[in-house]
Amino acid sequence: MEDFQTLIHFAVKKGASDLHLVAGERPFLRIQGALQAIKKEPYTKTQVEKIVSTLLSQEQLKELAVSGDVDTGAIIGEISLRVNIHKQATGLALAIRILPKQIPTPEELGFSEIMKQIPAFENGLVIISGPAGSGKSTTLASLVERMNQTSARHIITLEDPIEYRFTNQQSLIEQRQLGSDFPSFAKGLRHVLRQDPDVIVVGEMRDPETISLALTAAETGHLVLSTLHAPNAPEVVERIVNIFEGAKQQQILVQLAATLKMVITQQLLPNTEGKLVAAREILTSTPAVRNAIRQNNLGTLQSAIQTGKKFGMITMERSTEELNG
């Protein structure tokens, strides 16, 4: 384990965002988006298994044995990690995301002026989307930390796993982890609604029940922040709507039109200096957008983004162009 800790500190020193350990292979780091092998002897199957046994509980080890895949969080010294452990041909492998020591501020993450307004929202639904590794969790954490610094609220997070640890300032923050603190996002969200929250962070809206509960929470005066995997902002709305059918779909359209405040789709791209930064597409709630959602006229949302600059909207194409000067 001491060698593993040394490796983590080495990765941090190199500025790596990710570390990959695969049984029988040398470790690899991802630095500014590029994968680089470390000049080190390959980790044996036994060495990797030993590391895994120190990171997982007995329950998680059973889950790994059955499903072949498990997510967890870990802290090495002062370094927080998000870890995916999975089976592959030569044994176990670890994909380790190294999280910043400090939660980045909205300014450091390049939030637009409209995004900086989110911590002041009192209710509604805000969705962050994008591919894996695009910084969705970091964006959420930055928003929560700004709320924590500026307002007295009861904030409850449902996470898989817990990544950033918050220290209560003006707000009271409770962080709950899937598996150890609640069995599913839907059941966790149902219980949270009985706990007097002001803000609810749902790690991911994965199923119809979770989506329906999140919309109800937003509709009944709570601010709900969540993530969803989709390549662009209009498709976020389409995926939410299309997971339902018939009369339920019509109800979801009405609820979504009433509660959706903003959809942010982001991806990490190199800027002119070669540093990875977030390009973001933003859809905001305007009368035209709300009407399009209510009428299930979702094909017009992309054009609404293209013409909605004065409402804080921006296309991914335009955002990418701005990154490149």
Secondary structure, 3 states (H helix, E strand, C coil): CHHHHHHHHHHHHCCCCEEEEECCCCCEEEECCEEEECCCCCCCHHHHHHHHHHHCCHHHHHHHHHHCEEEEEEEECCEEEEEEEEEECCEEEEEEEECCCCCCCCCCCCCCCCHHHHHHCCCEEEEEECCCCCCHHHHHHHHHHHHHHHCCCEEEEEECCCCCCCCCCCCEEEEEEECCCECCHHHHHHHHCCCCCCEEEECCCCCHHHHHHHHHHHHCCCEEEEEECCCCHHHHHHHHHHCCCHHHHHHHHHHHHHHEEEEEEEEEEECCCCCEEEEEEEEECCHHHHHHHHCCCHHHHHHHHHCCHHHCCECHHHHHHHHCC
